[in-house]
Amino acid sequence: MEPGAGPADLGPRRGADGSFSLWSEAFGEGFHSAAGALSEAQEKFVRPSQLDRWRPGQGLVVVEVAVGTGTNTAALLQATAGLDLPLQWWGLEQDPQPLALALASECFRSQWPAPTLARLEALVQSDRLLWGDGRQAITRLPAALQGGCDLVWLDAFSPRRCPQLWSLEFLAQLAALLRPEGRLITYSSAAAVRAGLVAAGLQLASIAASDPEQWSSGTVASPSPLGESFPLRSLTAKESDHLLCSAAEPYRDPTGQASAATLLAERRLRQSQSRAVSGSAWRRRWGVASGFCQGRGWATEGGGSQQRAAQEHGLGAQGDRDQKGEEQRCNQIRPQINLEQDSEL
Ligand SMILES: C[S@@+](CC[C@H](N)C(=O)[O-])C[C@H]1O[C@@H](n2cnc3c(N)ncnc32)[C@H](O)[C@@H]1O
């Protein structure tokens, strides 16, 4: 089924926190992690933004990529309510259905105080939400945003499902939006994404995971050094080493028009020609297990918990959208990947 084909593509689901979420048949992936949309919004986007860095009255400029159900947007509105931070928000999204389904859902609506919901509805009905493929919509952002954004939140489907929004070229466009102290924040800790952010001239921090079983809750990238103030922390030696292996081969989309299949195939080809140490060598070096489910973070062998083993592949439950929240589907299907062939590694 084509993405954005209509409501039949999208099914409702709830995360562990009971919050509203969706499953996309077309992308074969949930919108949020198994923890739930609200938990994920807080842990992976709001908290790493460290909004307490702003003083009352100071403007906050945010670009949100992949608005989806509007959960992250509402979480931002909620977090800034009462802080007196004049908010300039822009969003990029190609499919109006997730937002329409969320706003029609009593479960979603009941998650927010009335003023937050009212602000969300006003915002997403305004010209601040740019509809269309993010690769084209980004060119419609006001020129003044170049180098003027405080926060870019990137919450696309996982790189293997939606490589269009994780290419070197698209990441560079997002990086160019940032002020010197601005932050690009994403749930992904995939090596290809992190390497792309470094190539775009950004410095990296890992988002400390609240679950001790996870090694990262995602990535924060900035033109300036990020420091170690919680929940930000430096990359571990294992994470840094991951950026040197073939898993770090970025997705390339110089025309901004390529299909997902083309981006994936071309990356696989470059990986096969790469002189970088293989993902499996990196795995052996760091004692990472050798099998997991493509679902969402359910490893099938190796020491430690299933989830941790998957995460340590850089495809972990926190690292790739398709490793999150698909426990039901995963339990049903449990497909196995030969990691030697896995392009992500
Ligand atoms: C993981 S969901 C986003 C979840 C969202 N942040 C939320 O809070 O609900 C990914 C979103 O990316 C959108 N999307 C997929 N491909 C896109 C593209 N090329 N350009 C813009 N949006 C895209 C999908 O329609 C979907 O809403």
The ligand as a Tripos MOL2 file, in Angstrom:
@<TRIPOS>MOLECULE
LIG
   27    29     1     0     0
SMALL
NO_CHARGES

@<TRIPOS>ATOM
      1 C1          6.9580    8.1790   12.8130 C.3       1 LIG1
      2 S1          5.7140    9.1470   12.0990 S.3       1 LIG1
      3 C2          5.8390   10.6720   12.9320 C.3       1 LIG1
      4 C3          5.3240   10.6530   14.3430 C.3       1 LIG1
      5 C4          5.0000   12.0190   14.8380 C.3       1 LIG1
      6 N1          6.1700   12.7830   15.1910 N.3       1 LIG1
      7 C5          3.9820   12.0180   15.9440 C.2       1 LIG1
      8 O1          4.2080   12.6590   16.9800 O.co2     1 LIG1
      9 O2          2.9510   11.3960   15.7540 O.co2     1 LIG1
     10 C6          6.4500    9.5460   10.5360 C.3       1 LIG1
     11 C7          5.6630   10.5290    9.7210 C.3       1 LIG1
     12 O3          6.4420   10.8480    8.5770 O.3       1 LIG1
     13 C8          5.5680   11.1050    7.5050 C.3       1 LIG1
     14 N2          6.3430   11.0010    6.2730 N.ar      1 LIG1
     15 C9          6.7660    9.8690    5.6590 C.ar      1 LIG1
     16 N3          7.4970   10.1620    4.5810 N.ar      1 LIG1
     17 C10         7.5380   11.5140    4.4920 C.ar      1 LIG1
     18 C11         8.1430   12.4190    3.6000 C.ar      1 LIG1
     19 N4          8.8710   11.9970    2.5570 N.pl3     1 LIG1
     20 N5          7.9740   13.7310    3.8130 N.ar      1 LIG1
     21 C12         7.2570   14.1730    4.8790 C.ar      1 LIG1
     22 N6          6.6770   13.3570    5.7730 N.ar      1 LIG1
     23 C13         6.8150   12.0440    5.5810 C.ar      1 LIG1
     24 C14         4.4730   10.0840    7.6830 C.3       1 LIG1
     25 O4          3.2960   10.4870    7.0180 O.3       1 LIG1
     26 C15         4.3200   10.0370    9.1930 C.3       1 LIG1
     27 O5          3.3170   10.9010    9.6190 O.3       1 LIG1
@<TRIPOS>BOND
     1     1     2 1
     2     2     3 1
     3     2    10 1
     4     3     4 1
     5     4     5 1
     6     5     6 1
     7     5     7 1
     8     7     8 2
     9     7     9 1
    10    10    11 1
    11    11    12 1
    12    11    26 1
    13    12    13 1
    14    13    14 1
    15    13    24 1
    16    14    15 ar
    17    14    23 ar
    18    15    16 ar
    19    16    17 ar
    20    17    18 ar
    21    17    23 ar
    22    18    19 1
    23    18    20 ar
    24    20    21 ar
    25    21    22 ar
    26    22    23 ar
    27    24    25 1
    28    24    26 1
    29    26    27 1
@<TRIPOS>SUBSTRUCTURE
     1 LIG1         1 GROUP 0 **** ****
